[in-house]
């Protein structure tokens, strides 16, 4: 059917279905039913589409923290089967203890409302549990993403919070590394290792992969402020960054290698 014929049959102007096709707007549930009838959709497929639509309209698990949630990032993170992360400055969110995260938030925005900060910390804990689970937890493993993180050693040595905060953060990472059942893999890049310059220039990034057919990988470049976070599905960009991560991982000690420093090194 042409756009014009569809528009006439549903008694809308031609621009309305054009905006749907270009994902500029979405039809309401009643109109979805009208379109399914118009296209003579088989009954079983029609039922599945309407079921999926109803499911999609339910609030996300992050809804209680919606006022502080980066919805685009969290939606992708929640749907991902694997997340590859490179963290040259500070630890990625999903590996931060609450104390480390709070100290980092204080550095980034010292004047933030304490109530808003508490919401951010609660959301972070929920994200961690929902995406990768707790250390030593083997429940719901099929529903959680695998997380593969490349850290510069300088990231571990960069003081965020006091010695106690850093000591407990390192202990947390060690527990993750030692857990052979964990879906979290951590590699630390030693200093003076000749890994590609390109990776060190790119800043904090994540590459997400999904199980859904036809849904390509996403590249997320994370800025200092949420408004500076960039998301792209451009295949060339994703491939370039993925290759840089692949090559860099070859210069780092393998998974399960103990950290180059421990909480004891902090005195």
C-alpha positions in Angstrom: 0.0 0.0 0.0 1.1 3.5 -0.6 1.2 6.1 2.1 -1.6 7.9 0.5 -3.9 4.9 0.4 -3.1 4.0 4.0 -3.8 7.6 5.0 -7.2 7.6 3.3 -8.2 4.3 4.8 -7.4 5.3 8.4 -8.8 8.8 7.8 -5.5 10.7 8.5 -3.4 13.0 6.4 -0.5 11.4 4.5 2.1 12.9 6.8 0.8 10.8 9.8 1.9 7.4 8.5 5.0 8.9 7.0 6.1 10.1 10.5 5.4 6.5 11.8 7.6 5.0 9.1 10.4 7.4 9.9 10.1 6.8 13.6 9.3 10.4 14.3 6.1 9.6 16.1 4.4 6.4 17.2 0.8 5.3 16.7 -1.3 4.9 19.8 -2.5 1.3 20.7 -5.9 1.8 19.2 -4.3 2.8 15.9 -1.9 -0.1 16.0 -5.0 -2.4 16.1 -6.5 -0.5 13.1 -3.3 -1.0 11.1 -3.0 -4.7 12.0 -6.6 -5.1 10.6 -5.8 -3.0 7.6 -2.7 -5.1 6.7 -4.7 -8.3 7.3 -2.2 -9.5 9.9 -2.7 -13.2 10.9 -4.4 -13.7 14.2 -1.5 -15.2 16.1 0.9 -12.5 14.9 -1.7 -9.8 15.7 -2.0 -11.1 19.3 1.8 -11.2 19.7 2.2 -7.6 18.4 -0.5 -6.3 20.8 1.0 -8.3 23.7 4.5 -6.8 23.0 3.0 -3.4 22.7 1.3 -3.7 26.1 4.6 -5.0 27.6 6.6 -2.1 26.1 4.2 0.4 27.6 4.8 -0.8 31.2 7.1 1.4 33.2 10.8 0.3 33.1 12.4 -1.1 36.3 14.2 2.2 36.7 10.9 4.1 36.9 11.2 5.0 40.6 14.4 6.9 39.8 13.1 8.3 36.5 14.0 11.9 37.4 17.7 11.1 37.5 17.9 8.2 35.0 19.7 8.5 31.7 16.9 6.5 30.0 18.6 6.0 26.7 21.7 4.5 28.3 19.8 2.4 30.8 17.4 1.0 28.3 20.3 -0.2 26.1 22.3 -1.4 29.1 19.2 -3.4 30.3 18.7 -5.1 27.0 22.4 -5.9 26.3 23.8 -9.4 26.5 27.4 -8.2 26.7 29.0 -4.9 27.6 32.6 -4.1 26.8 34.0 -1.1 28.6 37.3 0.9 28.5 37.9 3.2 31.5 40.9 5.4 31.3 40.0 7.9 34.0 37.7 6.5 36.7 36.1 3.2 37.2 32.9 2.5 35.1 29.6 2.9 36.9 28.9 -0.9 37.1 32.1 -1.6 39.0 31.8 1.3 41.5 31.0 0.8 45.2 28.5 3.1 46.7 31.2 5.0 48.6 33.4 5.4 45.5 30.4 6.6 43.5 29.3 9.1 46.1 32.9 10.5 46.4 33.0 10.8 42.6 29.6 12.6 42.5 30.9 15.0 45.1 33.8 15.8 42.8 31.8 16.2 39.7 29.0 18.3 41.2 29.7 19.4 44.8 26.6 21.6 45.0 24.1 18.9 44.0 21.0 18.5 46.2 21.7 15.7 48.7 18.3 14.2 48.0 19.0 14.0 44.3 22.4 12.4 45.0 20.7 9.8 47.1 18.5 8.9 44.2 21.5 8.6 41.9 23.2 6.2 44.3 20.0 4.1 44.7 19.7 4.0 40.9 23.4 2.9 40.6 22.9 0.0 43.0 19.7 -1.0 41.1 21.6 -0.8 37.8 24.4 -3.0 39.1 22.0 -5.6 40.5 19.8 -5.6 37.4 22.7 -5.7 34.9 25.5 -7.9 36.4 24.2 -9.0 39.8 26.2 -9.2 43.0 29.6 -10.8 43.4 29.2 -14.5 44.1 25.6 -14.4 43.0 24.8 -17.1 40.3 21.1 -16.5 40.2 19.3 -15.3 37.0 22.6 -15.5 35.2 20.9 -16.0 31.8 19.1 -12.6 32.2 22.2 -10.6 33.0 24.9 -9.1 30.8 28.5 -10.2 30.6 30.8 -7.2 31.4 34.3 -7.1 30.1 36.3 -4.1 31.4 39.7 -2.7 30.4 41.2 -0.5 33.1 44.3 1.6 32.9 46.4 0.9 36.0 46.4 4.7 36.7 42.6 4.4 37.1 43.2 2.1 40.1 45.8 4.4 41.6 43.7 7.6 41.1 42.4 8.5 44.6 38.6 9.0 44.7 37.5 9.6 48.3 39.8 8.7 51.2 42.1 5.7 51.7 39.2 3.7 53.3 37.0 4.3 50.3 39.7 3.2 47.9 40.6 0.2 50.0 37.1 -1.1 50.0 36.8 -0.4 46.3 39.9 -2.5 45.5 38.5 -5.3 47.8 35.3 -5.2 45.8 37.2 -5.5 42.5 39.3 -8.4 43.8 36.2 -10.2 44.8 34.9 -9.8 41.3 38.1 -11.1 39.8 38.3 -14.1 42.1 34.7 -15.2 41.4 35.1 -17.8 38.7 31.3 -17.9 38.2 31.1 -14.2 37.6 30.1 -12.8 34.2 32.5 -9.9 34.9 35.9 -9.9 33.4 38.5 -7.3 34.4 41.8 -6.6 32.7 44.3 -4.0 33.9 46.6 -2.4 31.4 50.1 -1.9 33.0 51.8 1.5 32.5 54.4 1.8 29.7 52.7 -0.9 27.7 52.7 0.1 24.0 49.0 -0.3 23.4 47.4 1.7 20.6 47.4 5.4 21.1 43.9 5.5 19.6 42.3 3.8 22.6 43.9 6.2 25.1 42.5 9.2 23.2 38.9 8.0 23.1 37.8 8.5 26.7 35.4 6.3 28.6 33.4 4.1 26.2 31.1 1.1 26.2 30.2 -1.3 23.3 26.9 -3.1 23.8 25.7 -6.2 22.0 22.2 -7.5 22.0 20.5 -10.8 21.3 17.7 -9.4 19.2 18.0 -10.2 15.5 18.9 -7.1 13.4 19.8 -5.0 16.4 23.4 -3.9 15.8 26.0 -3.1 18.4 25.8 0.3 20.1 28.8 2.5 21.0 28.4 4.8 24.0 30.9 7.5 24.7 30.5 8.8 28.3 31.2 12.4 29.1 31.7 14.3 32.4 28.0 15.3 32.3 25.1 13.2 31.2 24.3 15.7 28.4 27.7 14.9 26.9 27.1 11.2 26.6 26.9 10.1 22.9 25.2 7.0 21.6 25.7 5.7 18.0 24.9 2.6 16.0 27.1 3.7 13.1 28.7 0.4 12.1 32.0 2.0 11.0 32.4 3.8 14.3 31.5 0.8 16.4 33.9 -1.4 14.4 36.8 1.1 14.8 36.4 1.2 18.6 35.8 -2.5 18.9 39.0 -3.2 17.0 40.9 -0.8 19.3 39.5 -2.6 22.4 40.4 -6.0 20.9 44.0 -5.0 20.3 44.4 -3.3 23.6 43.1 -6.3 25.5 45.9 -8.3 24.0 48.5 -6.1 25.9 46.8 -6.6 29.3 47.2 -9.6 31.6 44.4 -12.1 31.2 41.2 -12.4 33.2 41.6 -13.6 36.8 45.0 -11.9 37.1 45.1 -10.2 40.6 45.1 -6.5 40.7 48.6 -4.8 40.6 47.8 -3.2 43.9 45.5 -4.1 46.8 43.9 -2.5 49.8 47.0 -3.2 51.9 49.0 -1.0 49.6 46.9 2.0 50.7 48.1 1.7 54.2 
